[in-house]
Amino acid sequence: MGSNNAAGYQLASGWPVMAVGGFNGTDPAPTLEQFQRYVAEKKIHYFIGTGMGGGGRNTGGSDEAAKIATWVQDNFTGTSVAGTTVFDLTQS
């Protein structure tokens, strides 16, 4: 959630990272429907739970970001990696 979280992952990994909700999680981009389409088209592989807040659903930002986080949690199993929850979106 948010570009501030995504930036560190992109810089460390060298891989493209899409920030859900923009710089602070308040931008309504992408929408839930767009995100679901990207997942179905295998354009997104992982969802990193950083910034999801307690219980994973508090994004502190847009309704769209919250909807995406909820949809991911309801449809995929998270795995803890170094204290961060990572969801493999290819395994529903």
N, C-alpha and C positions, 0 to 999 in steps of 0.2 A: 504494500500500500504506500503510495507516494513516491515521487522521484528521489527524494532524499535517501530513502532506503534502497531504492533500485540502483542508484548511482554507484554505491559501494560494491554491490554485486557485479555490476557491469565492468567496473574498473579492475576488480580482482580477478574476474574470470576471462575477460576479453570477449565474452559472448553478448549478443543483444539481449537487453532486458526491457520489458514493457512495464512502465509504472502505471498501476491502476489508480486512478484518481488524481493524477497530476502531481504537482510539487508537494502539496500538503494533504492530499487525499480528498480534496473538495471538488475537483473537476469531474464532471460526469462523463468521462471518457476512459475506456470504452464503456458502452452500455452493456448490460447483462446479456442482451441478445447478441451483440457483436462478439463478446467474449466467448459465449457458448458456441458460436459459429467458428471462431478461431480454434477452439478446442476440438470440435468435430472435424475440422479440416487438418488437424495435427500441426497447426502453426504455433501452438503453445504446448510445451511439454511439462513444465513444472510451475507450480504456484508456491511462492515462498510466503509463509505466514507472518513474516516480520511486519509490525505495525497493525496487526489485527486486534491488539488489546487483549484484556482479560477474557478468557473464554473463547477468544478467537473471532468474535463478531463485532467488536467495537472498532470501527475504522477511524473515528474522529473526523470523518469527512463526508463525502457525498453519499446519497442514497444508493447510487449505482455501485459504488465501491463496496458498500455494505451488502448489497444484493449479491454481488459477485462472491464476496467472502463467504456468505451464507450458503450459496449454491455449491461452492467448492467443498465446504465442510460437510454438506448434506450428501454429496455424491462421490467423494473420494476419501481415501484413508491417508491421514497424515503420518509422517515418520519424523522423529526427532533427529536432527543432524546438528551436532554441536550446540544444542539448546534452542534451535530454531525449527519450527514445524514446516516441513516441505511436503507438498502434495504432488504425486505423480499423476498428471492428468491423462495419461494414456492407459491407466488402470482404474476403471470405474468399479 
